[in-house]
Amino acid sequence: MIRTLGEFNIKAGRIEGKAKTGVWVGEKKIASIGAAVRNWISFHGFALNVNTDMRYFDIIEPCGMPSSTMTSMKAILKEPVSFNRVKNSVIQNFEDVFQLTLSTAMP
């Protein structure tokens, strides 16, 4: 996700510390990463805020932080972002980082 954000001229990175999991742009969180294990099955994933309506965060406490902590690509760039362009970039960067090829056959 950090590489993808860089392709959109958004300087993103990690912040050390347990409470700072995810991807950050300065003091704003732009992406969340999660993992869990239930009944011997692992679940994991991530969420990158692309054109997210940030008002949704007003009704929750995202990751135990104030809603004002969250941001999106649209909020930073001050314009909507092509979701397909972001998706294709995330896929390509994921494949590059993990040296694999993902199947494009999605349900």
Backbone as JSON Lines, residues from 0, in Angstrom:
{"i":0,"aa":"M","n":[0.83,-1.18,0.0],"ca":[0.0,0.0,0.0],"c":[0.87,1.25,0.0]}
{"i":1,"aa":"I","n":[2.0,1.18,0.68],"ca":[2.9,2.33,0.72],"c":[3.42,2.64,-0.68]}
{"i":2,"aa":"R","n":[3.78,1.59,-1.43],"ca":[4.25,1.79,-2.8],"c":[3.14,2.37,-3.68]}
{"i":3,"aa":"T","n":[1.94,1.85,-3.53],"ca":[0.81,2.36,-4.31],"c":[0.57,3.83,-4.0]}
{"i":4,"aa":"L","n":[0.56,4.19,-2.74],"ca":[0.35,5.59,-2.38],"c":[1.43,6.47,-2.99]}
{"i":5,"aa":"G","n":[2.67,5.96,-3.01],"ca":[3.77,6.7,-3.62],"c":[3.53,6.98,-5.09]}
{"i":6,"aa":"E","n":[2.88,6.05,-5.79],"ca":[2.56,6.25,-7.2],"c":[1.58,7.39,-7.41]}
{"i":7,"aa":"F","n":[0.86,7.76,-6.35],"ca":[-0.08,8.87,-6.4],"c":[0.5,10.11,-5.71]}
{"i":8,"aa":"N","n":[1.81,10.1,-5.52],"ca":[2.54,11.21,-4.88],"c":[2.07,11.47,-3.45]}
{"i":9,"aa":"I","n":[1.72,10.39,-2.75],"ca":[1.36,10.48,-1.34],"c":[2.47,9.79,-0.57]}
{"i":10,"aa":"K","n":[3.18,10.55,0.28],"ca":[4.28,10.01,1.07],"c":[3.71,9.34,2.31]}
{"i":11,"aa":"A","n":[3.77,8.02,2.33],"ca":[3.18,7.24,3.42],"c":[4.23,6.34,4.04]}
{"i":12,"aa":"G","n":[3.94,5.87,5.25],"ca":[4.87,4.97,5.91],"c":[4.25,4.34,7.14]}
{"i":13,"aa":"R","n":[5.11,3.69,7.92],"ca":[4.7,3.02,9.15],"c":[5.09,3.89,10.34]}
{"i":14,"aa":"I","n":[4.4,3.69,11.45],"ca":[4.78,4.31,12.72],"c":[4.99,3.18,13.71]}
{"i":15,"aa":"E","n":[6.15,3.15,14.33],"ca":[6.46,2.08,15.29],"c":[5.53,2.15,16.49]}
{"i":16,"aa":"G","n":[5.18,1.0,17.01],"ca":[4.35,0.94,18.21],"c":[3.07,0.17,17.96]}
{"i":17,"aa":"K","n":[2.65,-0.57,18.96],"ca":[1.48,-1.44,18.83],"c":[0.21,-0.67,18.45]}
{"i":18,"aa":"A","n":[0.0,0.49,19.02],"ca":[-1.23,1.25,18.76],"c":[-1.19,1.96,17.42]}
{"i":19,"aa":"K","n":[-0.1,1.85,16.69],"ca":[0.04,2.56,15.42],"c":[0.12,1.63,14.22]}
{"i":20,"aa":"T","n":[-0.55,0.47,14.3],"ca":[-0.58,-0.46,13.19],"c":[-1.25,0.2,11.99]}
{"i":21,"aa":"G","n":[-0.78,-0.1,10.8],"ca":[-1.39,0.42,9.58],"c":[-0.43,1.27,8.79]}
{"i":22,"aa":"V","n":[-0.99,2.04,7.86],"ca":[-0.19,2.93,7.01],"c":[-0.63,4.36,7.31]}
{"i":23,"aa":"W","n":[0.38,5.23,7.44],"ca":[0.15,6.59,7.9],"c":[0.71,7.61,6.91]}
{"i":24,"aa":"V","n":[0.03,8.74,6.85],"ca":[0.51,9.92,6.12],"c":[0.62,11.0,7.19]}
{"i":25,"aa":"G","n":[1.84,11.22,7.65],"ca":[2.04,12.11,8.79],"c":[1.35,11.51,10.0]}
{"i":26,"aa":"E","n":[0.46,12.27,10.62],"ca":[-0.27,11.79,11.8],"c":[-1.66,11.25,11.45]}
{"i":27,"aa":"K","n":[-1.92,11.09,10.16],"ca":[-3.23,10.6,9.71],"c":[-3.11,9.16,9.22]}
{"i":28,"aa":"K","n":[-4.06,8.33,9.62],"ca":[-4.07,6.92,9.22],"c":[-4.88,6.77,7.93]}
{"i":29,"aa":"I","n":[-4.25,6.19,6.9],"ca":[-4.91,6.03,5.61],"c":[-5.26,4.57,5.3]}
{"i":30,"aa":"A","n":[-4.62,3.64,6.01],"ca":[-4.9,2.22,5.76],"c":[-4.79,1.42,7.06]}
{"i":31,"aa":"S","n":[-5.65,0.43,7.17],"ca":[-5.66,-0.45,8.34],"c":[-5.28,-1.86,7.92]}
{"i":32,"aa":"I","n":[-4.63,-2.56,8.84],"ca":[-4.22,-3.94,8.6],"c":[-4.72,-4.76,9.78]}
{"i":33,"aa":"G","n":[-5.29,-5.92,9.49],"ca":[-5.81,-6.74,10.58],"c":[-5.51,-8.21,10.39]}
{"i":34,"aa":"A","n":[-5.45,-8.92,11.5],"ca":[-5.25,-10.37,11.49],"c":[-5.94,-10.95,12.71]}
{"i":35,"aa":"A","n":[-6.46,-12.17,12.54],"ca":[-7.1,-12.87,13.65],"c":[-7.01,-14.37,13.41]}
{"i":36,"aa":"V","n":[-7.12,-15.13,14.5],"ca":[-7.16,-16.59,14.39],"c":[-8.36,-17.07,15.2]}
{"i":37,"aa":"R","n":[-9.24,-17.84,14.53],"ca":[-10.4,-18.42,15.2],"c":[-10.53,-19.87,14.77]}
{"i":38,"aa":"N","n":[-10.66,-20.75,15.74],"ca":[-10.81,-22.18,15.45],"c":[-9.73,-22.69,14.5]}
{"i":39,"aa":"W","n":[-8.52,-22.3,14.74],"ca":[-7.35,-22.75,13.98],"c":[-7.33,-22.22,12.54]}
{"i":40,"aa":"I","n":[-8.13,-21.22,12.24],"ca":[-8.16,-20.62,10.9],"c":[-7.71,-19.17,11.02]}
{"i":41,"aa":"S","n":[-6.77,-18.76,10.16],"ca":[-6.3,-17.38,10.2],"c":[-7.08,-16.53,9.22]}
{"i":42,"aa":"F","n":[-7.35,-15.31,9.63],"ca":[-8.03,-14.31,8.81],"c":[-7.12,-13.09,8.78]}
{"i":43,"aa":"H","n":[-6.96,-12.5,7.63],"ca":[-6.13,-11.31,7.55],"c":[-6.58,-10.46,6.37]}
{"i":44,"aa":"G","n":[-6.26,-9.19,6.44],"ca":[-6.64,-8.3,5.35],"c":[-6.21,-6.88,5.62]}
{"i":45,"aa":"F","n":[-6.56,-6.02,4.68],"ca":[-6.24,-4.61,4.83],"c":[-7.34,-3.78,4.19]}
{"i":46,"aa":"A","n":[-7.4,-2.53,4.6],"ca":[-8.36,-1.58,4.04],"c":[-7.62,-0.28,3.77]}
{"i":47,"aa":"L","n":[-7.62,0.12,2.51],"ca":[-7.02,1.39,2.09],"c":[-8.15,2.36,1.79]}
{"i":48,"aa":"N","n":[-8.15,3.5,2.44],"ca":[-9.18,4.5,2.21],"c":[-8.87,5.26,0.92]}
{"i":49,"aa":"V","n":[-9.65,4.96,-0.12],"ca":[-9.42,5.58,-1.43],"c":[-10.33,6.8,-1.56]}
{"i":50,"aa":"N","n":[-11.61,6.59,-1.84],"ca":[-12.57,7.69,-1.96],"c":[-13.58,7.64,-0.8]}
{"i":51,"aa":"T","n":[-13.15,7.12,0.3],"ca":[-14.01,6.91,1.46],"c":[-14.62,8.22,1.96]}
{"i":52,"aa":"D","n":[-15.93,8.17,2.25],"ca":[-16.6,9.3,2.88],"c":[-16.18,9.29,4.35]}
{"i":53,"aa":"M","n":[-15.34,10.21,4.73],"ca":[-14.75,10.21,6.06],"c":[-15.77,10.46,7.16]}
{"i":54,"aa":"R","n":[-16.98,10.9,6.82],"ca":[-18.01,11.11,7.83],"c":[-18.42,9.81,8.5]}
{"i":55,"aa":"Y","n":[-18.23,8.66,7.82],"ca":[-18.56,7.37,8.43],"c":[-17.77,7.14,9.71]}
{"i":56,"aa":"F","n":[-16.57,7.68,9.77],"ca":[-15.74,7.49,10.95],"c":[-16.23,8.31,12.14]}
{"i":57,"aa":"D","n":[-17.14,9.27,11.91],"ca":[-17.68,10.08,13.0],"c":[-18.54,9.25,13.96]}
{"i":58,"aa":"I","n":[-19.06,8.12,13.49],"ca":[-19.96,7.32,14.33],"c":[-19.26,6.11,14.95]}
{"i":59,"aa":"I","n":[-17.97,5.95,14.69],"ca":[-17.22,4.85,15.29],"c":[-15.92,5.4,15.88]}
{"i":60,"aa":"E","n":[-15.25,4.56,16.62],"ca":[-13.94,4.9,17.15],"c":[-12.94,3.98,16.43]}
{"i":61,"aa":"P","n":[-12.43,4.42,15.27],"ca":[-11.59,3.54,14.46],"c":[-10.29,3.16,15.16]}
{"i":62,"aa":"C","n":[-10.11,1.89,15.36],"ca":[-8.89,1.38,16.0],"c":[-8.61,2.04,17.35]}
{"i":63,"aa":"G","n":[-9.68,2.44,18.04],"ca":[-9.52,3.06,19.35],"c":[-9.0,4.49,19.32]}
{"i":64,"aa":"M","n":[-9.06,5.12,18.15],"ca":[-8.55,6.5,17.99],"c":[-9.68,7.45,17.64]}
{"i":65,"aa":"P","n":[-9.48,8.73,17.81],"ca":[-10.49,9.7,17.38],"c":[-10.72,9.6,15.87]}
{"i":66,"aa":"S","n":[-11.93,9.84,15.43],"ca":[-12.24,9.75,14.0],"c":[-11.4,10.72,13.16]}
{"i":67,"aa":"S","n":[-10.98,11.82,13.76],"ca":[-10.18,12.82,13.03],"c":[-8.8,12.29,12.66]}
{"i":68,"aa":"T","n":[-8.42,11.13,13.2],"ca":[-7.14,10.52,12.88],"c":[-7.13,9.96,11.46]}
{"i":69,"aa":"M","n":[-8.29,9.58,10.95],"ca":[-8.38,8.89,9.66],"c":[-8.37,9.87,8.49]}
{"i":70,"aa":"T","n":[-7.83,9.39,7.35],"ca":[-7.85,10.18,6.12],"c":[-8.01,9.25,4.94]}
{"i":71,"aa":"S","n":[-8.09,9.81,3.75],"ca":[-8.24,9.03,2.52],"c":[-7.4,9.65,1.41]}
{"i":72,"aa":"M","n":[-7.22,8.9,0.35],"ca":[-6.5,9.42,-0.8],"c":[-7.23,10.65,-1.36]}
{"i":73,"aa":"K","n":[-8.55,10.55,-1.45],"ca":[-9.35,11.67,-1.96],"c":[-9.18,12.92,-1.1]}
{"i":74,"aa":"A","n":[-9.16,12.75,0.22],"ca":[-9.0,13.91,1.11],"c":[-7.63,14.55,0.94]}
{"i":75,"aa":"I","n":[-6.6,13.74,0.76],"ca":[-5.26,14.27,0.61],"c":[-5.07,14.94,-0.74]}
{"i":76,"aa":"L","n":[-5.56,14.29,-1.81],"ca":[-5.36,14.8,-3.16],"c":[-6.39,15.85,-3.57]}
{"i":77,"aa":"K","n":[-7.43,16.0,-2.77],"ca":[-8.5,16.97,-3.02],"c":[-9.27,16.7,-4.31]}
{"i":78,"aa":"E","n":[-9.3,15.4,-4.71],"ca":[-10.08,14.99,-5.87],"c":[-10.29,13.48,-5.82]}
{"i":79,"aa":"P","n":[-11.36,13.01,-6.45],"ca":[-11.6,11.56,-6.48],"c":[-10.46,10.83,-7.2]}
{"i":80,"aa":"V","n":[-10.25,9.59,-6.79],"ca":[-9.18,8.77,-7.34],"c":[-9.81,7.56,-8.03]}
{"i":81,"aa":"S","n":[-9.23,7.15,-9.17],"ca":[-9.72,5.98,-9.89],"c":[-9.49,4.73,-9.05]}
{"i":82,"aa":"F","n":[-10.6,4.1,-8.62],"ca":[-10.48,2.9,-7.8],"c":[-9.78,1.79,-8.58]}
{"i":83,"aa":"N","n":[-10.1,1.65,-9.86],"ca":[-9.45,0.6,-10.66],"c":[-7.95,0.82,-10.78]}
{"i":84,"aa":"R","n":[-7.54,2.07,-10.91],"ca":[-6.11,2.36,-10.97],"c":[-5.44,1.97,-9.65]}
{"i":85,"aa":"V","n":[-6.08,2.3,-8.53],"ca":[-5.54,1.94,-7.22],"c":[-5.51,0.42,-7.07]}
{"i":86,"aa":"K","n":[-6.59,-0.24,-7.42],"ca":[-6.67,-1.71,-7.31],"c":[-5.55,-2.37,-8.11]}
{"i":87,"aa":"N","n":[-5.38,-1.96,-9.35],"ca":[-4.34,-2.56,-10.2],"c":[-2.95,-2.3,-9.64]}
{"i":88,"aa":"S","n":[-2.74,-1.13,-9.07],"ca":[-1.45,-0.8,-8.47],"c":[-1.19,-1.65,-7.23]}
{"i":89,"aa":"V","n":[-2.21,-1.81,-6.39],"ca":[-2.06,-2.63,-5.18],"c":[-1.73,-4.07,-5.57]}
{"i":90,"aa":"I","n":[-2.43,-4.61,-6.56],"ca":[-2.17,-5.98,-7.01],"c":[-0.74,-6.1,-7.52]}
{"i":91,"aa":"Q","n":[-0.32,-5.19,-8.38],"ca":[1.04,-5.25,-8.94],"c":[2.1,-5.14,-7.85]}
{"i":92,"aa":"N","n":[1.92,-4.21,-6.93],"ca":[2.89,-4.04,-5.85],"c":[2.9,-5.23,-4.9]}
{"i":93,"aa":"F","n":[1.74,-5.81,-4.64],"ca":[1.66,-7.01,-3.79],"c":[2.45,-8.15,-4.45]}
{"i":94,"aa":"E","n":[2.23,-8.33,-5.75],"ca":[2.95,-9.38,-6.47],"c":[4.46,-9.14,-6.45]}
{"i":95,"aa":"D","n":[4.87,-7.89,-6.63],"ca":[6.29,-7.56,-6.62],"c":[6.92,-7.81,-5.24]}
{"i":96,"aa":"V","n":[6.27,-7.34,-4.19],"ca":[6.82,-7.48,-2.84],"c":[6.91,-8.94,-2.43]}
{"i":97,"aa":"F","n":[5.86,-9.71,-2.71],"ca":[5.83,-11.1,-2.26],"c":[6.29,-12.09,-3.34]}
{"i":98,"aa":"Q","n":[6.74,-11.58,-4.47],"ca":[7.28,-12.38,-5.57],"c":[6.36,-13.53,-5.92]}
{"i":99,"aa":"L","n":[5.11,-13.17,-6.29],"ca":[4.13,-14.16,-6.69],"c":[3.2,-13.56,-7.73]}
{"i":100,"aa":"T","n":[2.36,-14.41,-8.29],"ca":[1.36,-13.95,-9.25],"c":[-0.01,-14.28,-8.7]}
{"i":101,"aa":"L","n":[-0.86,-13.28,-8.59],"ca":[-2.21,-13.5,-8.08],"c":[-3.12,-13.91,-9.23]}
{"i":102,"aa":"S","n":[-4.09,-14.75,-8.94],"ca":[-5.08,-15.14,-9.93],"c":[-6.04,-13.98,-10.13]}
{"i":103,"aa":"T","n":[-6.39,-13.71,-11.37],"ca":[-7.35,-12.64,-11.63],"c":[-8.78,-13.17,-11.67]}
{"i":104,"aa":"A","n":[-8.94,-14.47,-11.51],"ca":[-10.29,-15.08,-11.49],"c":[-10.89,-14.89,-10.12]}
{"i":105,"aa":"M","n":[-11.65,-13.82,-9.95],"ca":[-12.28,-13.52,-8.66],"c":[-13.78,-13.78,-8.79]}
{"i":106,"aa":"P","n":[-14.41,-14.3,-7.74],"ca":[-15.87,-14.54,-7.79],"c":[-16.64,-13.25,-7.88]}
